[in-house]
Amino acid sequence: MKRSFTLSVITLALLGCNGSGESNNKDSSGATTNNKKVSTSSPGSQAMTRITDISRFGYESQSYDPTNLADLPVPAYAGENMEWQQKNDLSDDFEYTFPATTNRSNFGGEENNKWYNFYHQEWDGPGATYWQEDHVAVQNGNLEISVSRNSRTDKQNKPGVTAGCISSHQQVQYPVFVEASVSLADISLASAVWLLSPDDTQEIDILEAYAGAANGNDYFSKMIHLSHHSFIRSPFQDYQPRDENSWWKSDISGYNTWGEYGWNGGARQYIQIGVNWVNPFHFEYYINGELVRVVYNNAFATKQYGEWVYSYPKVDSNNELIIDGYQSVDVYATSTNDFDFDTLKSASDLSPASVIDPLNYQDGKGFYKPADIIINMELQSWWINDPTDAELADTSGKNKTLVDWVRVFKPIET
């Protein structure tokens, strides 16, 4: 019974940051559908994933201090005869003050034009979430995303959660590397850093974590979700990879949960989490500078506990994805050696289905649209491990998500 319960929750969990099927100023209707015939895809521009000295084991292995942002290299391979150039109009060290305000306001940069303190549409959040401008602030070198109890019950017939959300004024588009240094809130709510196209049809989740273990959330609090969504908004359809390895696990440096690690008794600790959006059919994910997952064309590769697992989707006799809680996969290879792109390409060549957009919601183009950067907390529609009034009213700061910095780089010719 316990396993059946867990799998049913996972099925709901995989709806993601903006995948609830709720309207966000769009005519969204219908249920999420996964039982459709799938297709493979072919990558656009030629690209590869290559291990660097940093990405092999992360920043610490090469004695880099992520708080020293000026001297922190990009861990991802930029490409042959290419180098990384920082985009200062999108990067932010949050070394300034922006007080919380009830007004819709711009902030960041010399002209206060990097961010604004709300979602990128006139929609106040999924589930029983109520995004509100005054739950965003910048102080003490951090972006602070706060939460509190909302007494309204018009969403899901239960008291809600007021939370902060910010969106970037400028957009990013492949090829691009986006990374944030985040201290996760120790509360049973979602903390997220993500990319979303203005029409809400293409979403790349850089970070999605439910870090607090209380209220029955021990299972999710030990993992970080690394995923993406391909949407049709009307009638609502949502594809995302549902393989078990999309929930990334590690030893969390000896801590029990990511919330415990981030809060650290008040001495906040941060993780650096980034995505290299190589091309429309190729994403790389990095945690603390270490390459931990590659999603390429028709196959996945994920590193957990020191082992790379190369896999691709299983389909049934009707050429439909097989999903029973997690998405079923065939494991092509495993290795404790460095990531090998040729192995991933071979798995992709054998695969019967795309891992980017197998239901062809993006008309075979993959993820090509410019995207806003969004950072927020939320109480999603499928969530059952709601925080208590006391946890939301806690003034210690453990229920806040902190962001030390965001940085954005584009590859340029050397």
Secondary structure as GFF3:
##gff-version 3
##sequence-region A 1 414
A	DSSP	alpha_helix	2	13	.	.	.	ID=ss1
A	DSSP	alpha_helix	53	57	.	.	.	ID=ss2
A	DSSP	three_ten_helix	60	62	.	.	.	ID=ss3
A	DSSP	three_ten_helix	69	71	.	.	.	ID=ss4
A	DSSP	beta_strand	82	86	.	.	.	ID=ss5
A	DSSP	beta_strand	106	107	.	.	.	ID=ss6
A	DSSP	beta_strand	115	116	.	.	.	ID=ss7
A	DSSP	beta_strand	129	131	.	.	.	ID=ss8
A	DSSP	three_ten_helix	133	135	.	.	.	ID=ss9
A	DSSP	beta_strand	136	139	.	.	.	ID=ss10
A	DSSP	beta_strand	142	145	.	.	.	ID=ss11
A	DSSP	beta_strand	147	150	.	.	.	ID=ss12
A	DSSP	beta_strand	160	163	.	.	.	ID=ss13
A	DSSP	beta_strand	165	172	.	.	.	ID=ss14
A	DSSP	beta_strand	176	183	.	.	.	ID=ss15
A	DSSP	beta_strand	190	196	.	.	.	ID=ss16
A	DSSP	beta_strand	202	210	.	.	.	ID=ss17
A	DSSP	three_ten_helix	220	222	.	.	.	ID=ss18
A	DSSP	beta_strand	223	233	.	.	.	ID=ss19
A	DSSP	beta_strand	236	239	.	.	.	ID=ss20
A	DSSP	three_ten_helix	244	246	.	.	.	ID=ss21
A	DSSP	beta_strand	247	249	.	.	.	ID=ss22
A	DSSP	three_ten_helix	252	254	.	.	.	ID=ss23
A	DSSP	alpha_helix	258	263	.	.	.	ID=ss24
A	DSSP	three_ten_helix	264	266	.	.	.	ID=ss25
A	DSSP	beta_strand	271	279	.	.	.	ID=ss26
A	DSSP	beta_strand	282	287	.	.	.	ID=ss27
A	DSSP	beta_strand	290	296	.	.	.	ID=ss28
A	DSSP	beta_strand	299	304	.	.	.	ID=ss29
A	DSSP	beta_strand	307	313	.	.	.	ID=ss30
A	DSSP	beta_strand	329	335	.	.	.	ID=ss31
A	DSSP	alpha_helix	341	350	.	.	.	ID=ss32
A	DSSP	beta_strand	371	378	.	.	.	ID=ss33
A	DSSP	alpha_helix	389	393	.	.	.	ID=ss34
A	DSSP	beta_strand	401	413	.	.	.	ID=ss35
###
